[in-house]
Amino acid sequence: MTTPTTPPRAGTILEASGVTMRFGGLTAVRGVDLTVNTGEIVGLIGPNGAGKTTFFNCLTGLYVPTEGTVRFNGTRLSPKPHLVTQAGIARTFQNIRLFANMTVLENTLVGRHTRTKEGLWSALLRGPGFKKAERTSEERAMELLEFTGLTARRDHLARNLPYGEQRKLEIARALASEPGLLLLDEPTAGMNPHETRATQDLVLAIRDQGTAVLVIEHDMRFIFNLCDRVAVLVQGHKLIEGTAETVQADERVIAAYLGTPTEEDTTPPAHPADPATPPPPGDRR
Ligand SMILES: Nc1ncnc2c1ncn2[C@@H]1O[C@H](COP(=O)(O)OP(=O)(O)OP(=O)(O)O)[C@@H](O)[C@H]1O
């Protein structure tokens, strides 16, 4: 982490400015600005390949953006995942990444490591400082298992949990680092409607406990029920951002998802043969 250079705007916890990510000739994310405020749940939606996960990876230090900056509480983040977690951003992954052969409790404890100060020697010698830290971590982990409804599973191996509970465990592990902002990448993928509703309630409870949430999801009902604001990415750029009502009513969003041309799209370009003419938002060549 570098020293703060800009005081945070009142209420703004995350501020991404002009984030661009290129992979060779492909621009996956183009100059995206996005803020998340304290106490907010913000949705990030867009068709497959729109750049949503790449944008998350830029926020969490997995990728170093080609251009742009990411600030958290006014501090520019170092693009290193462990420093981003330490700063207060935690995430889950589109493809579940648990330690399959560790128990539910052990997986949750792994998430605590950025919040414990005990070093390697203390852990090896199991001194009084280590034992106290271990007790505190275990108490906090148990609270999180209670919070996510996994208490009865504490000693089960992660790989033996049903899919929906594996997703919950990912959230419990992310919360163990005590984040100010939680990034969820498709938290309801593969869930049945009952599990999806439970996840919706869990995300609201996380927000109510003081952690802001930025969530990528393809389930529109989930997004529009839950989010204070929704941003739409199409072909790497932010098409629109607003309340659920504003976004749902926007013809360009409908076109981007359904591939239906809008009036603007049907107007012939000045130079139809010009390869630089951008394709319509719904075009996923
Ligand atoms: N590491 C990488 N190297 C090269 N191209 C990449 C890389 N990661 C992503 N891409 C490309 O960037 C574009 C955006 O991908 P990304 O996974 O961010 O989209 P997405 O909106 O999350 O899609 P989905 O909803 O399907 O998960 C895609 O064209 C993808 O193939």
The ligand as a Gaussian input file, in Angstrom:
#p B3LYP/6-31G(d) Opt

LIG

0 1
 N       -6.110000     -13.685000     -19.092000
 C       -6.693000     -13.383000     -20.237000
 N       -6.012000     -13.386000     -21.401000
 C       -6.611000     -13.064000     -22.563000
 N       -7.899000     -12.729000     -22.685000
 C       -8.635000     -12.718000     -21.576000
 C       -8.094000     -13.033000     -20.286000
 N       -9.079000     -12.948000     -19.353000
 C      -10.181000     -12.572000     -20.023000
 N       -9.931000     -12.454000     -21.333000
 C      -10.883000     -12.023000     -22.370000
 O      -11.430000     -10.787000     -21.953000
 C      -12.806000     -10.698000     -22.311000
 C      -13.627000     -10.442000     -21.069000
 O      -13.655000     -11.633000     -20.296000
 P      -14.306000     -11.690000     -18.839000
 O      -14.100000     -13.066000     -18.316000
 O      -13.808000     -10.572000     -18.022000
 O      -15.847000     -11.445000     -19.179000
 P      -17.106000     -11.607000     -18.242000
 O      -17.968000     -10.432000     -18.482000
 O      -16.687000     -11.874000     -16.843000
 O      -17.787000     -12.908000     -18.868000
 P      -18.715000     -14.052000     -18.180000
 O      -20.017000     -13.408000     -17.851000
 O      -18.846000     -15.056000     -19.278000
 O      -17.971000     -14.559000     -16.993000
 C      -13.153000     -11.998000     -23.007000
 O      -13.040000     -11.795000     -24.393000
 C      -12.085000     -12.966000     -22.506000
 O      -11.833000     -13.980000     -23.461000

